[in-house]
Amino acid sequence: MSKENVVPELKEILGALIFGSNRPLGIKEMRQCLVETAKACGAETSAFGQVRDTDVDAALTMLKEDMEKSRCGFTLGEVAGGYRFQ
């Protein structure tokens, strides 16, 4: 999957997943959610069926950097084997 085509939108989706979760989410868990959604919904979500762990990791890195630049009052942290906003 092309990083240029997916990562910007992927970053937003992962941010929403983390925000809506009541516990830290791991990379594999987030990727599995994307793959299952792509299989179930198809159409616009079908590209996410090809997302790799490295794509998720790259998007999370970009999300963390964007949050640090914006100084929004919270950060993306890695705890307990997963990611959460803190």
PyMOL CGO cylinders between C-alpha atoms (Angstrom):
from pymol import cmd
from pymol.cgo import CYLINDER

trace = [
    CYLINDER, 0.00, 0.00, 0.00, 1.37, 3.39, -0.95, 0.3, 1, 1, 1, 1, 1, 1,
    CYLINDER, 1.37, 3.39, -0.95, 2.25, 5.55, 2.04, 0.3, 1, 1, 1, 1, 1, 1,
    CYLINDER, 2.25, 5.55, 2.04, 1.40, 8.71, 0.08, 0.3, 1, 1, 1, 1, 1, 1,
    CYLINDER, 1.40, 8.71, 0.08, -2.10, 7.48, -0.73, 0.3, 1, 1, 1, 1, 1, 1,
    CYLINDER, -2.10, 7.48, -0.73, -3.17, 6.12, 2.64, 0.3, 1, 1, 1, 1, 1, 1,
    CYLINDER, -3.17, 6.12, 2.64, -1.24, 7.58, 5.54, 0.3, 1, 1, 1, 1, 1, 1,
    CYLINDER, -1.24, 7.58, 5.54, -2.91, 11.04, 5.77, 0.3, 1, 1, 1, 1, 1, 1,
    CYLINDER, -2.91, 11.04, 5.77, -6.41, 9.56, 5.94, 0.3, 1, 1, 1, 1, 1, 1,
    CYLINDER, -6.41, 9.56, 5.94, -5.14, 6.66, 8.02, 0.3, 1, 1, 1, 1, 1, 1,
    CYLINDER, -5.14, 6.66, 8.02, -3.78, 9.11, 10.59, 0.3, 1, 1, 1, 1, 1, 1,
    CYLINDER, -3.78, 9.11, 10.59, -7.25, 10.62, 11.08, 0.3, 1, 1, 1, 1, 1, 1,
    CYLINDER, -7.25, 10.62, 11.08, -8.94, 7.23, 11.36, 0.3, 1, 1, 1, 1, 1, 1,
    CYLINDER, -8.94, 7.23, 11.36, -6.41, 5.93, 13.88, 0.3, 1, 1, 1, 1, 1, 1,
    CYLINDER, -6.41, 5.93, 13.88, -6.81, 9.09, 15.94, 0.3, 1, 1, 1, 1, 1, 1,
    CYLINDER, -6.81, 9.09, 15.94, -10.56, 8.50, 16.06, 0.3, 1, 1, 1, 1, 1, 1,
    CYLINDER, -10.56, 8.50, 16.06, -10.07, 4.85, 17.06, 0.3, 1, 1, 1, 1, 1, 1,
    CYLINDER, -10.07, 4.85, 17.06, -7.73, 5.80, 19.88, 0.3, 1, 1, 1, 1, 1, 1,
    CYLINDER, -7.73, 5.80, 19.88, -9.95, 8.66, 21.04, 0.3, 1, 1, 1, 1, 1, 1,
    CYLINDER, -9.95, 8.66, 21.04, -13.00, 6.41, 21.17, 0.3, 1, 1, 1, 1, 1, 1,
    CYLINDER, -13.00, 6.41, 21.17, -11.29, 3.57, 23.01, 0.3, 1, 1, 1, 1, 1, 1,
    CYLINDER, -11.29, 3.57, 23.01, -11.43, 3.12, 26.76, 0.3, 1, 1, 1, 1, 1, 1,
    CYLINDER, -11.43, 3.12, 26.76, -8.01, 1.40, 26.76, 0.3, 1, 1, 1, 1, 1, 1,
    CYLINDER, -8.01, 1.40, 26.76, -4.69, 1.57, 24.89, 0.3, 1, 1, 1, 1, 1, 1,
    CYLINDER, -4.69, 1.57, 24.89, -4.85, 0.06, 21.38, 0.3, 1, 1, 1, 1, 1, 1,
    CYLINDER, -4.85, 0.06, 21.38, -1.99, -1.86, 19.80, 0.3, 1, 1, 1, 1, 1, 1,
    CYLINDER, -1.99, -1.86, 19.80, -0.85, -1.57, 16.19, 0.3, 1, 1, 1, 1, 1, 1,
    CYLINDER, -0.85, -1.57, 16.19, -1.99, -5.07, 15.26, 0.3, 1, 1, 1, 1, 1, 1,
    CYLINDER, -1.99, -5.07, 15.26, -5.39, -4.47, 16.85, 0.3, 1, 1, 1, 1, 1, 1,
    CYLINDER, -5.39, -4.47, 16.85, -5.88, -1.20, 14.93, 0.3, 1, 1, 1, 1, 1, 1,
    CYLINDER, -5.88, -1.20, 14.93, -4.79, -2.82, 11.67, 0.3, 1, 1, 1, 1, 1, 1,
    CYLINDER, -4.79, -2.82, 11.67, -7.19, -5.72, 12.23, 0.3, 1, 1, 1, 1, 1, 1,
    CYLINDER, -7.19, -5.72, 12.23, -10.04, -3.26, 12.74, 0.3, 1, 1, 1, 1, 1, 1,
    CYLINDER, -10.04, -3.26, 12.74, -9.20, -1.59, 9.42, 0.3, 1, 1, 1, 1, 1, 1,
    CYLINDER, -9.20, -1.59, 9.42, -8.98, -4.91, 7.57, 0.3, 1, 1, 1, 1, 1, 1,
    CYLINDER, -8.98, -4.91, 7.57, -12.29, -6.15, 8.98, 0.3, 1, 1, 1, 1, 1, 1,
    CYLINDER, -12.29, -6.15, 8.98, -14.00, -2.88, 8.07, 0.3, 1, 1, 1, 1, 1, 1,
    CYLINDER, -14.00, -2.88, 8.07, -12.63, -3.09, 4.53, 0.3, 1, 1, 1, 1, 1, 1,
    CYLINDER, -12.63, -3.09, 4.53, -13.96, -6.64, 4.17, 0.3, 1, 1, 1, 1, 1, 1,
    CYLINDER, -13.96, -6.64, 4.17, -17.38, -5.82, 5.62, 0.3, 1, 1, 1, 1, 1, 1,
    CYLINDER, -17.38, -5.82, 5.62, -17.99, -2.47, 3.92, 0.3, 1, 1, 1, 1, 1, 1,
    CYLINDER, -17.99, -2.47, 3.92, -15.94, -2.56, 0.72, 0.3, 1, 1, 1, 1, 1, 1,
    CYLINDER, -15.94, -2.56, 0.72, -16.23, 0.49, -1.57, 0.3, 1, 1, 1, 1, 1, 1,
    CYLINDER, -16.23, 0.49, -1.57, -14.35, 3.46, -0.09, 0.3, 1, 1, 1, 1, 1, 1,
    CYLINDER, -14.35, 3.46, -0.09, -12.87, 1.34, 2.70, 0.3, 1, 1, 1, 1, 1, 1,
    CYLINDER, -12.87, 1.34, 2.70, -11.46, -1.40, 0.47, 0.3, 1, 1, 1, 1, 1, 1,
    CYLINDER, -11.46, -1.40, 0.47, -7.98, 0.19, 0.34, 0.3, 1, 1, 1, 1, 1, 1,
    CYLINDER, -7.98, 0.19, 0.34, -7.62, -0.36, 4.07, 0.3, 1, 1, 1, 1, 1, 1,
    CYLINDER, -7.62, -0.36, 4.07, -7.73, -4.11, 3.54, 0.3, 1, 1, 1, 1, 1, 1,
    CYLINDER, -7.73, -4.11, 3.54, -4.10, -3.85, 2.38, 0.3, 1, 1, 1, 1, 1, 1,
    CYLINDER, -4.10, -3.85, 2.38, -2.81, -1.79, 5.33, 0.3, 1, 1, 1, 1, 1, 1,
    CYLINDER, -2.81, -1.79, 5.33, 0.35, -3.15, 6.94, 0.3, 1, 1, 1, 1, 1, 1,
    CYLINDER, 0.35, -3.15, 6.94, 1.66, -2.72, 10.46, 0.3, 1, 1, 1, 1, 1, 1,
    CYLINDER, 1.66, -2.72, 10.46, 4.32, -0.40, 9.06, 0.3, 1, 1, 1, 1, 1, 1,
    CYLINDER, 4.32, -0.40, 9.06, 1.60, 1.83, 7.55, 0.3, 1, 1, 1, 1, 1, 1,
    CYLINDER, 1.60, 1.83, 7.55, -0.13, 2.05, 10.94, 0.3, 1, 1, 1, 1, 1, 1,
    CYLINDER, -0.13, 2.05, 10.94, 3.17, 2.80, 12.67, 0.3, 1, 1, 1, 1, 1, 1,
    CYLINDER, 3.17, 2.80, 12.67, 4.00, 5.56, 10.15, 0.3, 1, 1, 1, 1, 1, 1,
    CYLINDER, 4.00, 5.56, 10.15, 0.57, 7.14, 10.56, 0.3, 1, 1, 1, 1, 1, 1,
    CYLINDER, 0.57, 7.14, 10.56, 0.87, 7.06, 14.36, 0.3, 1, 1, 1, 1, 1, 1,
    CYLINDER, 0.87, 7.06, 14.36, 4.28, 8.73, 14.13, 0.3, 1, 1, 1, 1, 1, 1,
    CYLINDER, 4.28, 8.73, 14.13, 2.80, 11.47, 11.95, 0.3, 1, 1, 1, 1, 1, 1,
    CYLINDER, 2.80, 11.47, 11.95, -0.14, 11.89, 14.34, 0.3, 1, 1, 1, 1, 1, 1,
    CYLINDER, -0.14, 11.89, 14.34, 2.20, 12.21, 17.32, 0.3, 1, 1, 1, 1, 1, 1,
    CYLINDER, 2.20, 12.21, 17.32, 4.35, 14.78, 15.50, 0.3, 1, 1, 1, 1, 1, 1,
    CYLINDER, 4.35, 14.78, 15.50, 1.30, 16.80, 14.45, 0.3, 1, 1, 1, 1, 1, 1,
    CYLINDER, 1.30, 16.80, 14.45, 0.00, 16.86, 18.01, 0.3, 1, 1, 1, 1, 1, 1,
    CYLINDER, 0.00, 16.86, 18.01, 3.37, 18.00, 19.37, 0.3, 1, 1, 1, 1, 1, 1,
    CYLINDER, 3.37, 18.00, 19.37, 3.54, 20.81, 16.79, 0.3, 1, 1, 1, 1, 1, 1,
    CYLINDER, 3.54, 20.81, 16.79, 0.02, 22.01, 17.57, 0.3, 1, 1, 1, 1, 1, 1,
    CYLINDER, 0.02, 22.01, 17.57, 0.65, 22.06, 21.34, 0.3, 1, 1, 1, 1, 1, 1,
    CYLINDER, 0.65, 22.06, 21.34, -2.96, 21.01, 21.90, 0.3, 1, 1, 1, 1, 1, 1,
    CYLINDER, -2.96, 21.01, 21.90, -2.54, 20.05, 25.56, 0.3, 1, 1, 1, 1, 1, 1,
    CYLINDER, -2.54, 20.05, 25.56, -2.32, 16.29, 25.21, 0.3, 1, 1, 1, 1, 1, 1,
    CYLINDER, -2.32, 16.29, 25.21, -0.07, 13.81, 23.47, 0.3, 1, 1, 1, 1, 1, 1,
    CYLINDER, -0.07, 13.81, 23.47, -0.15, 10.38, 21.92, 0.3, 1, 1, 1, 1, 1, 1,
    CYLINDER, -0.15, 10.38, 21.92, 1.54, 8.03, 24.35, 0.3, 1, 1, 1, 1, 1, 1,
    CYLINDER, 1.54, 8.03, 24.35, 2.56, 4.38, 24.13, 0.3, 1, 1, 1, 1, 1, 1,
    CYLINDER, 2.56, 4.38, 24.13, 1.60, 2.48, 27.28, 0.3, 1, 1, 1, 1, 1, 1,
    CYLINDER, 1.60, 2.48, 27.28, 0.79, -1.12, 28.13, 0.3, 1, 1, 1, 1, 1, 1,
    CYLINDER, 0.79, -1.12, 28.13, 1.65, -2.29, 24.62, 0.3, 1, 1, 1, 1, 1, 1,
    CYLINDER, 1.65, -2.29, 24.62, -0.73, 0.17, 22.96, 0.3, 1, 1, 1, 1, 1, 1,
    CYLINDER, -0.73, 0.17, 22.96, -1.41, 3.82, 22.21, 0.3, 1, 1, 1, 1, 1, 1,
    CYLINDER, -1.41, 3.82, 22.21, -3.65, 6.31, 23.99, 0.3, 1, 1, 1, 1, 1, 1,
    CYLINDER, -3.65, 6.31, 23.99, -4.11, 10.04, 24.29, 0.3, 1, 1, 1, 1, 1, 1,
    CYLINDER, -4.11, 10.04, 24.29, -2.81, 11.45, 27.56, 0.3, 1, 1, 1, 1, 1, 1,
]
cmd.load_cgo(trace, "trace")
